[in-house]
Amino acid sequence: MSQTSDSCLDKWMGREALAEAMIPVIGRLYRENNVVTSIHGRSLINKSTMNILKAHRFARRMSNHELLLEETAPLLNALSELELGAAAIDIARLTEKFRAEGNGASLDEYLRAELAEIVGKRGADDRTSTDVVLYGFGRIGRLLARILIEKAGGGHGLRLRAIVVRKGADNDLVKRASLLRRDSVHGSFEGTIRVDEEANTITANGVQVQVIYSDNPATVDYTAYGIKDALVVDNTGRWRDADGLAQHLQSKGVARVLLTAPGKGELKNIVHGINHRDISDDDKIVTAASCTTNAITPVLKAINDKFGIIHGHVETVHSFTNDQNLIDNFHKGDRRGRSAALNMVITETGAAKAVAKALPELQGKLTGNAIRVPTPDVSMAILNLNLEKGTTRDEVNDFLREMSLHSDLRKQIDYIDSPDVVSTDFVGSRRAGIVDGLATISNDKNLVLYVWYDNEFGYSCQVVRVMEEMAGVNPPSFPARDVVAPIAVLETAGA
């Protein structure tokens, strides 16, 4: 083995050692201080050594500077000595800011100044806890449960207290727990799950969840389980209007309702990042729109603000869903009775019209259609837009890359320019949509964009963001202000 190979391996092992040493520090900050650490929005909580190394590698797409463990490890150790109160801290952005604005100050001095409002408050959390009930426990319900359990922390913020389902079998509880534990698309649950059939509870990573059997949303007494002023998240899609969803408010212990589907009538359809500030304390029922609406609205807003949209067509290539048949059989919907596993199926989508509910300036400017395809998750929206201002492919891509990194929409918009990515590469994405830069087509005022999205997990992350907004449980976030660094044009797959 050559000296070069030896040096390369030694360097790798040194980075592994640094990442391993970071794990207990990340854990202590989370458990003792209610501090959630991340790298450009990628949470570091409960991550392995390899996940931490990959998160650092991912950060190379953000600027011309590689994120070095030699910088982030000391920063984490310094954070652990500050007795911090509850917060969300992006150590990549904080490292960049210290590098750019440290002005000769020591790391400790800089962090004490930057985090002054939480220094010395050791775990103090001004947020009130909000009880959450998941009404329905299907694909979205179980992913919401995973995310809420992951974010449980010290018990502040959103607290998953119960799920409500119709009893399907004598061993219903065990089957529900098994579906939470194992998922063919999203993999195994990260942690432990215990079932108590006598108490009718599922306990996941210490979060005890009461399982309630009911088929009437108006007659559940949640207070009997110690649940009060709860936010009920209706995942069934059975009721879409105010009258139907208001049934939940008749149950004891319920304060507000969120629907994980597009709402009908005058209900507010919220796309987080776009119109979440429209939620008021008086809104007892809110909807989180659809997965497609959440994926395309942030991108459409960015393009409309920059270039202006005269008209556009949205074509969705969407993974099949549970409302389709596995093999040909009767279905009340057109074409949906044909086998989802064997066919591409043209169907309607309300996403184009729904965009206007969150983004009124696009009212009447969009049309849409959908094609269901034989994949279990991850979809694509093709945006064919006629613009007011002419542009080029490079200008559009640079703009959207910048929006994904340093704008208020960075939690919603992601960007990638790898020549080898395919749909499965986006399973588990926490962004609402991912712009595929290499597929962008621009001809002056005609623009075609391709936007990937995990229609299950990415959408569920958006739903949780709306829940946090409704409950007012967002912790302070640091750094509060970004450093805008030059953007490196790098391949982003495998980060």
C-alpha positions in Angstrom: 0.0 0.0 0.0 1.4 3.4 -1.0 2.0 6.2 1.4 -0.8 8.2 -0.4 -3.3 5.5 0.4 -2.1 5.3 4.0 -2.5 9.0 4.4 -6.0 9.0 2.9 -7.1 6.2 5.3 -5.6 8.0 8.3 -7.4 11.2 7.4 -10.7 9.3 7.1 -10.2 7.6 10.4 -9.4 10.9 12.1 -12.7 12.4 10.7 -14.6 9.3 12.0 -13.1 9.8 15.4 -14.2 13.5 15.5 -17.7 12.5 14.3 -18.0 9.8 17.0 -17.0 12.3 19.7 -19.7 14.7 18.5 -22.6 12.2 19.1 -22.7 12.4 22.9 -22.4 16.2 22.8 -25.3 16.4 20.4 -27.3 14.1 22.6 -26.6 16.1 25.8 -27.5 19.4 24.2 -30.8 17.8 23.1 -31.7 16.1 26.4 -30.4 18.6 28.9 -30.8 21.9 27.0 -33.6 21.2 24.5 -31.2 22.3 21.8 -31.8 20.8 18.4 -28.6 20.9 16.2 -28.6 20.6 12.4 -26.4 21.1 9.4 -28.2 23.3 6.8 -31.6 22.0 8.1 -30.5 18.4 8.3 -31.1 17.3 12.0 -28.1 15.7 13.8 -30.3 14.2 16.6 -29.9 10.4 16.9 -27.7 10.2 13.8 -24.8 7.8 13.4 -21.2 8.6 12.8 -21.7 8.0 9.0 -24.8 10.2 8.9 -22.8 13.1 10.6 -19.9 12.6 8.1 -22.4 12.7 5.2 -24.1 15.8 6.6 -20.7 17.6 6.6 -20.1 16.4 3.0 -23.5 17.6 2.0 -22.6 21.1 3.2 -20.1 21.5 0.3 -23.0 22.5 -1.9 -23.7 25.6 0.2 -20.6 27.6 -0.4 -17.0 27.4 -1.7 -15.9 26.3 1.8 -16.1 22.7 2.9 -17.6 22.2 6.3 -14.8 20.8 8.4 -15.3 18.6 11.5 -12.2 20.3 12.8 -14.3 23.5 13.0 -17.7 22.1 14.0 -16.5 19.7 16.7 -15.0 22.6 18.8 -18.0 24.7 18.2 -20.3 21.9 19.5 -18.1 21.5 22.6 -18.2 25.3 23.2 -22.0 25.2 22.9 -22.2 22.5 25.5 -20.4 24.7 28.0 -22.8 27.7 27.7 -25.8 26.2 29.6 -28.1 27.1 26.7 -31.9 27.4 26.8 -34.1 25.8 24.2 -33.2 26.6 20.6 -32.7 25.3 17.1 -29.0 25.8 16.1 -27.6 25.3 12.6 -24.0 24.6 13.3 -23.0 24.9 9.6 -24.5 28.4 9.3 -23.1 29.3 12.7 -19.6 28.2 11.6 -19.9 30.1 8.4 -20.9 33.2 10.2 -18.1 32.9 12.8 -15.6 32.5 10.0 -16.9 35.6 8.2 -17.7 37.8 11.1 -15.6 36.6 14.0 -13.3 39.7 13.7 -10.6 38.1 15.9 -12.9 37.2 18.8 -12.4 33.8 20.4 -15.1 31.1 19.6 -16.4 31.4 23.2 -16.7 35.2 23.0 -18.4 35.0 19.6 -21.0 32.4 20.7 -21.8 34.2 23.9 -22.6 37.3 21.9 -24.5 35.6 19.1 -26.6 33.4 21.4 -26.9 36.0 24.2 -30.7 35.5 24.6 -30.4 31.8 25.6 -26.9 31.7 27.2 -27.1 30.5 30.9 -30.7 29.5 30.7 -30.0 25.7 30.9 -32.9 24.0 29.2 -35.4 26.8 29.8 -38.2 26.6 27.3 -40.8 29.3 27.1 -43.0 27.2 24.8 -46.2 25.7 26.1 -46.8 22.1 25.3 -49.7 21.3 22.9 -51.4 17.9 23.0 -51.7 16.3 19.5 -54.2 13.7 18.4 -53.8 11.9 15.1 -57.3 11.0 13.7 -56.4 8.2 11.3 -53.2 6.3 11.2 -52.5 5.6 7.5 -49.5 6.6 5.4 -49.4 10.2 6.5 -50.5 9.5 10.0 -47.7 7.1 10.7 -45.1 9.5 9.2 -46.4 12.3 11.3 -46.1 10.1 14.3 -42.4 9.3 13.4 -41.6 13.0 13.0 -43.4 14.0 16.2 -41.6 11.3 18.2 -38.3 12.4 16.7 -39.0 16.0 17.8 -40.3 15.1 21.3 -37.2 16.3 23.1 -37.9 17.3 26.7 -41.7 17.1 26.2 -42.1 20.8 25.1 -43.8 21.8 21.9 -46.0 19.3 20.1 -46.8 16.2 22.3 -48.3 13.2 20.5 -50.8 11.9 23.0 -53.3 9.7 21.0 -54.3 8.2 17.7 -57.9 7.5 16.8 -58.8 4.6 14.4 -61.6 2.2 13.7 -60.8 -1.3 15.1 -59.9 -3.6 12.3 -59.1 -6.9 14.1 -58.7 -8.5 17.5 -55.0 -7.9 17.2 -55.5 -4.4 15.9 -53.1 -2.7 18.4 -50.2 -5.1 17.5 -50.8 -4.6 13.8 -50.8 -0.8 14.2 -47.5 -0.9 16.1 -46.0 -3.2 13.5 -46.9 -0.7 10.7 -45.3 2.1 12.7 -42.2 -0.1 13.3 -41.7 -1.2 9.7 -42.3 0.6 6.4 -41.5 -0.8 2.9 -40.7 2.7 1.6 -39.3 4.7 4.5 -37.5 1.8 6.4 -37.5 0.8 10.0 -38.5 3.1 12.8 -35.4 4.5 14.5 -35.8 3.4 18.1 -37.9 1.0 20.1 -41.6 0.4 20.2 -43.5 -1.3 23.0 -47.2 -2.4 23.1 -49.4 -2.5 26.2 -52.6 -4.3 25.1 -54.1 -3.9 28.6 -53.7 -0.1 28.6 -54.2 0.1 24.8 -51.0 2.1 24.3 -48.0 2.2 22.0 -44.8 3.6 23.5 -42.2 4.7 21.0 -38.9 6.0 22.3 -40.5 6.9 25.6 -43.5 8.6 24.0 -46.7 6.9 25.2 -49.5 7.1 22.7 -53.1 6.2 23.6 -54.9 4.2 20.9 -58.6 5.1 20.9 -61.1 3.2 18.9 -64.0 5.3 17.4 -65.8 5.9 14.2 -67.4 9.2 15.3 -65.2 12.3 15.5 -67.8 14.1 17.6 -68.1 11.7 20.6 -64.6 11.0 21.8 -63.9 12.2 25.4 -60.2 13.0 25.2 -60.2 14.5 28.7 -60.7 10.9 30.0 -57.1 10.3 28.9 -55.7 13.5 30.3 -55.8 15.2 27.0 -56.9 18.9 26.8 -56.9 21.7 24.3 -55.7 19.3 21.7 -54.8 19.9 18.1 -56.6 17.1 16.2 -54.9 16.2 12.9 -57.4 14.5 10.6 -55.5 12.2 8.2 -58.6 10.4 6.9 -59.6 12.8 4.2 -63.2 11.7 4.9 -64.3 15.2 5.7 -63.0 18.2 3.7 -65.4 21.0 4.6 -65.9 23.1 7.7 -69.1 21.4 8.7 -67.6 17.9 8.5 -64.4 18.8 10.3 -66.2 20.8 12.9 -67.4 17.5 14.3 -64.0 17.1 16.0 -64.6 20.3 17.9 -67.7 18.7 19.6 -65.4 16.2 21.3 -64.2 17.1 24.8 -60.6 18.2 25.0 -60.3 19.5 21.4 -59.3 23.0 20.6 -58.3 23.1 16.9 -58.3 20.9 13.8 -55.9 20.5 10.9 -56.7 18.6 7.8 -54.0 16.8 5.8 -55.7 17.4 2.5 -57.0 20.3 0.4 -60.0 21.9 2.1 -63.3 22.9 0.5 -65.2 26.2 0.8 -63.7 29.0 2.7 -61.2 27.0 4.8 -57.7 28.3 4.7 -55.4 26.1 2.7 -51.9 26.7 4.2 -48.6 26.0 2.5 -45.9 26.6 5.1 -43.4 29.2 3.9 -46.0 30.9 1.8 -49.1 31.9 3.8 -48.6 30.3 7.3 -48.6 33.7 8.8 -52.3 34.0 7.8 -53.2 31.5 10.5 -54.9 33.4 13.4 -55.9 32.3 16.9 -59.5 32.5 15.6 -58.9 29.8 13.0 -60.3 26.6 14.6 -60.0 24.6 11.4 -57.1 24.8 9.0 -56.0 22.6 6.1 -52.5 21.8 4.9 -53.4 21.6 1.2 -52.0 18.7 -0.8 -48.5 17.3 -1.3 -48.4 18.7 -4.9 -49.6 22.1 -3.9 -46.9 22.2 -1.2 -44.2 21.1 -3.7 -45.0 23.6 -6.4 -46.3 26.7 -4.7 -42.9 27.8 -3.2 -41.1 27.4 -6.5 -43.9 29.2 -8.3 -43.8 32.1 -5.8 -40.0 32.5 -6.3 -40.4 32.5 -10.1 -43.3 34.8 -10.1 -41.6 37.3 -7.8 -38.5 37.3 -10.0 -39.7 37.0 -13.5 -43.5 37.2 -13.4 -45.8 34.4 -14.6 -48.4 35.1 -17.3 -49.7 31.6 -17.5 -48.6 28.1 -16.7 -49.5 24.4 -16.9 -48.6 21.9 -14.1 -48.2 18.3 -15.2 -47.8 15.9 -12.2 -46.2 12.5 -12.5 -47.4 11.1 -9.3 -46.8 7.8 -7.5 -49.9 5.6 -7.1 -51.9 5.9 -3.9 -54.1 3.8 -1.7 -57.3 5.0 -3.5 -56.3 3.1 -6.6 -56.8 -0.6 -7.2 -53.8 -3.0 -7.3 -55.5 -5.0 -10.1 -58.4 -4.1 -12.3 -61.6 -3.8 -10.3 -64.6 -1.5 -10.0 -63.7 2.1 -8.8 -66.1 5.1 -8.8 -63.4 7.3 -10.2 -62.5 7.4 -13.9 -59.5 5.1 -14.8 -58.6 4.6 -11.2 -60.1 1.1 -11.3 -57.3 -0.1 -13.6 -54.2 -1.7 -12.0 -52.0 0.9 -10.3 -49.1 -1.5 -10.4 -49.2 -2.0 -14.1 -50.4 1.2 -15.7 -49.8 4.9 -16.1 -53.2 6.4 -15.3 -54.3 9.9 -16.3 -56.3 11.6 -13.6 -57.3 15.0 -12.4 -55.5 17.2 -9.9 -56.7 20.2 -8.1 -53.2 21.4 -7.3 -53.1 24.1 -10.0 -56.3 25.7 -8.7 -55.3 25.1 -5.1 -52.1 27.2 -5.6 -54.2 30.3 -5.8 -55.6 29.7 -2.4 -52.2 30.1 -0.9 -50.9 32.5 -3.6 -53.8 34.7 -4.8 -51.6 36.5 -7.4 -51.7 33.3 -9.5 -55.5 33.1 -9.5 -56.6 31.9 -13.0 -53.1 31.6 -14.3 -52.5 27.9 -14.0 -54.0 24.7 -15.4 -53.1 21.2 -14.3 -53.3 17.4 -14.9 -51.8 14.3 -13.4 -50.5 10.9 -14.4 -50.3 8.2 -11.7 -47.4 5.9 -12.3 -46.3 2.5 -10.8 -44.0 3.7 -8.1 -44.8 3.7 -4.4 -43.4 7.2 -3.4 -41.8 10.3 -4.8 -43.5 12.3 -7.5 -42.5 15.0 -10.0 -44.2 18.2 -11.1 -43.4 19.6 -14.5 -44.0 23.4 -14.6 -44.4 24.8 -18.1 -44.5 28.6 -17.6 -44.9 31.6 -19.8 -43.0 34.5 -18.2 -43.3 38.3 -18.3 -39.5 38.7 -18.3 -37.1 36.7 -20.5 -34.4 34.7 -18.8 -31.8 32.0 -19.4 -31.4 28.5 -18.0 -28.3 29.5 -16.0 -29.9 32.6 -14.5 -33.0 30.6 -13.4 -30.9 27.8 -11.9 -28.6 30.2 -10.1 -31.6 32.0 -8.7 -33.4 28.8 -7.5 -30.2 27.5 -6.0 -29.8 30.7 -4.1 -33.4 30.5 -2.9 -32.8 27.0 -1.6 -29.8 28.1 0.4 -30.3 31.6 1.8 -34.0 32.6 1.4 -37.0 32.3 3.7 -38.1 29.4 1.5 -35.0 27.3 2.2 -37.1 24.8 4.2 -39.4 24.3 1.3 -37.2 24.5 -1.8 -34.2 22.3 -2.5 -32.0 22.2 -5.5 -29.9 19.5 -7.2 -27.9 19.3 -10.4 -26.6 15.7 -10.5 -26.8 13.8 -13.8 -27.6 10.5 -12.1 -30.4 11.1 -9.6 -33.7 9.3 -9.9 -36.9 9.2 -7.9 -35.8 6.9 -5.1 -32.9 9.3 -4.3 -35.5 11.7 -2.8 -37.3 9.3 -0.4 -37.1 10.9 3.0 -36.5 14.4 1.7 -37.7 17.0 4.3 -38.1 19.7 1.7 -41.5 20.3 0.0 -39.9 20.2 -3.5 -36.5 19.7 -5.1 -35.7 21.6 -8.4 -33.8 19.4 -10.8 -31.4 22.0 -12.3 -30.1 19.8 -15.2 -33.6 19.3 -16.5 -34.4 23.1 -16.6 -35.4 24.3 -20.1 -35.5 28.1 -20.8 -36.2 29.8 -24.1 -36.5 33.5 -23.2 -40.0 33.8 -21.8 -40.8 30.1 -22.0 -39.6 28.2 -18.9 -39.9 24.5 -18.0 -39.0 23.4 -14.5 -38.9 19.8 -13.1 -39.6 19.6 -9.4 -39.2 16.3 -7.5 -41.1 15.8 -4.2 -41.5 13.0 -1.6 -45.3 13.1 -1.6 -45.4 11.3 1.7 -42.5 12.4 3.9 -41.8 15.8 2.5 -45.4 16.6 2.7 -45.6 15.3 6.3 -42.7 17.7 7.3 -44.8 20.6 5.8 -47.8 19.4 7.9 -45.7 19.4 11.1 -44.5 23.0 10.3 -48.1 24.1 10.1 -48.9 22.3 13.3 -46.0 24.1 15.0 -47.3 27.4 13.7 -50.8 26.7 14.9 -49.5 25.8 18.3 -47.0 28.6 18.5 -44.2 26.2 19.6 -41.3 27.1 17.3 -38.1 27.5 19.4 -35.7 30.5 18.7 -33.5 29.7 15.7 -29.8 30.5 15.4 -28.1 32.1 13.7 -30.9 34.5 13.2 -29.3 36.1 10.1 -27.5 34.3 7.3 -24.1 34.9 5.8 -24.6 35.0 2.0 -21.6 33.1 0.6 -20.6 32.5 -3.0 -22.4 29.4 -4.3 -20.3 26.5 -5.6 -21.6 24.8 -8.6 -21.2 21.2 -7.4 -22.8 17.9 -8.0 -25.1 17.2 -5.1 -26.0 13.5 -5.3 -24.6 11.3 -2.6 -23.9 14.2 -0.3 
